[in-house]
Amino acid sequence: MSFDHSILSLILEASIVVQVVMGLLLLVSLISWAIIFVKSSQISKARRSQERFEKRFWSGVSLDKLYDDLSATHAKSGLEKMFFSGFHEFLRARHTGGGLQVPAVVGAQRAMRVAESRELEKLENNLSFLATVGSTSPYVGLFGTVWGIMNSFLSLGQMQQASLAVVAPGIAEALIATAMGLFAAIPAVIAYNKFSDGVDRVATSYENFREEFTTLLERNNKSSGV
């Protein structure tokens, strides 16, 4: 019998509690990997979109032209959404605010903060699940191991003669639960740390852009004599 078949047979012959633990760990591991692939693509896309928009924003294109181009685009995200929300509020306040400079800029900044918060919320979505899997899976696996070893020793106590060949399978199947717990936890912890760092970098870029764009709007107001 091959090693893989031996592992499979140990899992199939494990007690119902240990099998439930293994099944739960396998399920959360699959969910974690799905989140990892989706989140990796999402954060990478956000970084590329951010760099692309910043390059265009600082290329010298007029704010009105950039705003008009984005108005024709339905799918706006990241800095595009922040700029569009902020400049839209800025224009609205200037047209209806009776020439008040501060409300226009402050309103634009407030709109950008709301857009920024929503964009970051999308990027942070499901990160807490990875953190939970990374912190609890080893303990869930350990529970399955303790339960399996306990059953092995209870069975051992009912035998007149015991040997390693009798005890080893029960201990082995119990240790598989710990291995599966680590298999679920380690990728989740690594991914959580990596994605948290990625989101922090994006958040810093969003915050810097918001401050720079606010300064630009203030200069725009002063130069227009509002």
HELIX and SHEET records of a PDB file:
HELIX    1   1 PHE A    3  LEU A   12  1                                  10    
HELIX    2   2 ILE A   16  PHE A   57  1                                  42    
HELIX    3   3 LEU A   63  SER A   71  1                                   9    
HELIX    4   4 LEU A   79  THR A   96  1                                  18    
HELIX    5   5 GLN A  101  GLU A  124  1                                  24    
HELIX    6   6 LEU A  127  GLY A  157  1                                  31    
HELIX    7   7 LEU A  164  SER A  223  1                                  60    
END                                                                             
